[in-house]
Structures are given as C-alpha cells and as structure tokens.
Amino acid sequence: MSSPRKDDRMHQGRLVSREGRQLLFLTGTPYEMGFQHGVLLRESIQEYYPAYWTSYRRRTRLIPGFLLRRYAHQVRQFLPEGEMEELQGIAEGADLSFHKVLLHHCSFWFPLSLRARVLGGTQFAVWGEGSAEGNMIHGRNFEETLFGNGHSFVVMVFYKPPDGYMFMTPQLAGTLFALTALNEKGITVSLSPSPARERAVRGMPAALICRQLAAHCASVQEAIDWVQAAPSLRTSGFQLMISDAKTDECVSLEMAGHKYSVVRPRRSHMIATNHFQSAALRPQQGKVWDASSTLRFDRAQEQIEKCHRRFDAPKAMELLRDHWDLEHQEEHPSPNTVCSHDSAHEAGRGGGTLESSVLCSVVVNSSRLTMWAAFGQRHAPHAPFQTYVLRDSWVMRRVPKFIPYSPTADVGQPS
C-alpha cells in the first residue's frame, strides 16, 4: 500500500514557538500525527537522540545492546496499532529508521533498566473543600538524573486524535511519553515510577498506558476499567494518578508486574511519591532508591493540609518549588523538601555522581482545562511557569498570553 503524499499528511500539523518553548499541534490518523511530529521537530529530534545516547552510555552503562534489542522485539508484540503507526510516522518524518526510534523508546521502557531508579518526583491532587474554589488542582514534578539538560528538548504537544479525546501533555521531542496529560473531559493523568520486586518485560509499557487513558477515558471509572481489561498489562513498578474535575474523584493506580491496585483517598487530597501505599502491593515494593520518597510524601501532606480550603494553582506551584529544609530550617534542597533535585546525588555505574534536575513541573486546574508548566529547574531561581489552555490553544493555534498570578485573576482566561 502506497503511503499518502506529504502534503496530505502535513496539512493540519503546526509548530509554534512562544517564550522559548515549542508548541506542537497534531491531528489526523496516528501515522499522520507521527509524521507531523517527525517533520516539524526533525532538527530537535536529530539533536536530542544522539545527545541522549551519549549520556545514557557514559553515565550509566545500563544494558548490554543485545538485551535491549531483544526487549524491543518483545515490545513490538504488545504495542497498540495506533502507537506503532505513530512511531512509524515519527521515524519517516524525522528521516530515521523505525528501529532507531523504537530502541530509543525501549531504553526508557525496559523494566530492568536503572532508568526507573534515577527518575523520581512528587504528584498530588486537591479538590472540593480542600481547594480555594472547589476546583480540581493536580500537580506533578518529574526529576531525572540521566540527562541533565533534557528539559531543553521538552515540547508542549496538543493532540486531536480522530477517535479519542483532545489532550495536551509535555513530552520529549521524538517520543510518545506523556508525563502529565490533561484531556478535554477534565481528566488528568500523571505517572510516577516505584521500584517493584516483580518485573515483567512482556506487555504494554506503563509510559503508554498514561497516554492511552488520556486519549480514551472520560471518567476515573473508565480508566480503571481500561486497565482491568488490558490483556497485556505487564509493567515494572509505577503509579498512575488519575483525577476527574467533573466528579471530584481521584485515585492512584499502583502497578507491578501483572498486578495492580486502586488506592482511594480518605480526604479531599491525594499524594503519591515513589513508594507503594496499597496493602496489596506493599509486599511487592523493591528497594526504594531514594529515602526522600516518604519524606517528600510527609512534607507535601503537611503543606497541603496547612492550606486547607485555600489551596489553588499558585499554592501548587509554591509546593513544587518547596526548598525549605525541615531539618536545618533553611531554604536548601534536601530529602526533606518536595523539590529535592539538587540533593539527589548518586554514584553512576560509569563513575562519578548523578545530579538530578527537574525535567518538568506541571500544575493543572482540570476544572478550567488549564495547565501551567515550568521546564528545567536545576538551580534557584526556578524557571517561570507558562500557561496553556487546552481548547483555546487548539482552536486559535496559539497559546493565550501569560496569566498573572493574582488571587482575583480568572484562571484560564487570557490577560
């Protein structure tokens, strides 16, 4: 079957630059969206891939090449058809081989990789009586040590699939990793790794589950049902936090191997770091690489409860920037703070230490389909949060101007 002409594949794709960040608008079939992605970000992808692999091999020496290639062969059996076509589109649009694009993704997905050990972060949601206006506020930061300047390759992507819901997510150029996604139904999904004893390599990678839920689920229960019905759910340890602004529901789906457990909130907020909370999966907990996981959980809970009934988007941003060391009573990143990236030093297999940075921090007001994102918080002062509104951004093919942080500001409306 002959492939469509380039003009047919590109007519809806758009790339916009604002305040130094690239915004990518994709629509059409999965292949067409992948092709638009590859063509419009070709230069970024061709710069990012080699830089990533250089850092990957030098700093960690994770996996023998033959194991990674064997894993890639197994993964192909479980990738959804749409994602396979989208990867093919990225490869052709960026003038790369499909094998190279697949291997790049598998280097993240491989459960035995230390990648799961050097990625951390904190995610939370506050709603109902816990928030200032009753809105669903969902926050997430994603810390990484493998590739110190990876944040410069993060793009805000706006998807409009033909058979799913419109959604937006920050993701690395040339990849399908949805770190935090917000869809037009007010569903927000965020992902966090958690080391598990049981590791399964044959199945759909957890990084794609997050994306699938954003594209196809309009409620928390639909997301739970989707995971329950997934015939090939096999994953290393992960937590998926799913919130619904329409019904003020939030759960954390904890997954390890072929098992999963649903953690439900007891109050009007939920927090997840990098350890399992459910009784069903706690026995599956592997060695948590960073002792700060429980400390960050306690710190986030303390700060959220302190702002009960007053928690809003600006307070969520402050929480993700939290650098107040509880032990030393000073502003300094440590395992006692929510933002602990500068303190997470760890020896790499290749020698030296691995210093973490924040790949991306995200705050979502799901009730107003608004996302704020800050990229690359390696050292203070932190990068500013930029504002993205889902429907307005897509319809106008642009992003509304910066929204000032004012208690009286109408969140989600251009200033």
Summary of the structure (lengths in Angstrom):
residues: 415
radius of gyration: 19.9
end to end distance: 49.3
largest distance: 66.0
contacts: 1498
relative contact order: 0.14
helix: 34%
strand: 27%
